[in-house]
Amino acid sequence: MKREVLVEGMKCEGCANTVQERFEAIEGVESVAIDLVNKKAVLESQSDIDKDKLVSALSDTKYSVING
């Protein structure tokens, strides 16, 4: 299952790496691709990942899920 989310606050490769690592740590997520230009993360998983899990994964960072 593929899911795209917009992430506010990403400005550089370091930002993108942090978001990618946080999302990859979510149970069920198989891969994460970050599009820094469009501030988007594309997640691949076997089942739907709840938006609350995405928000929670970034809760102690300066990044936030805008939609998804």
N, C-alpha and C positions, 0 to 999 in steps of 0.2 A: 504494500500500500504506500502510495506517495503522498506527501503532504508538504505544502509550501507555506511558510510563515514569514511575515515581515518582522524584522528585529530593529528596534530603535536604539541608537547609540553606537553602532559599529562604525569605526572610522579608519581602521588600519588592519594589517594582517594579524597583529597581536589580538585585536578585538575579535576578529573572525575566528582565530584559533581558540580563544576562550569559549565563545559561543558553541563552536563545534564540539569541543571537549565536554561541555556541560550537557549538550543534547545527546551525544554518544553514550553518556553515562546512564541515560534513562533506559529502564528495562524495556526490551522489545524493539528498540531502535537498532537497525542493522547498519545504516550508514547515514552520513550527513554531508551535504555539499553546501558550501557558503558562496553566495554571490554578493561580494562586498559592494560592487557598484550599485546594485539595486537593493542592497540591505535586506537580502532574502536568504533564508535557509530552506533547503529541500531535504526532507527526511524520508528515508525508506524504512518500512517496518512491516512485520507480518500482520499486525492488527492496528486498528486506529489508535493513535496516541492522543489522550485527552489534553485539551488546551491547558488545563490546570497544571498538568505535569510539566509542560513547557515553561509556563510562567514560574512555577516553583523552582525549576532548574536554574533560572536566572535571577532568583529573588535576592540574592546577596551580591549582585553585580550591578554595574551601571547600565545594563542592557534590559530592554523590555520587549515582550511580544506585543506587536501592534494588532495583528489579526492572524487568523489561522484556525 
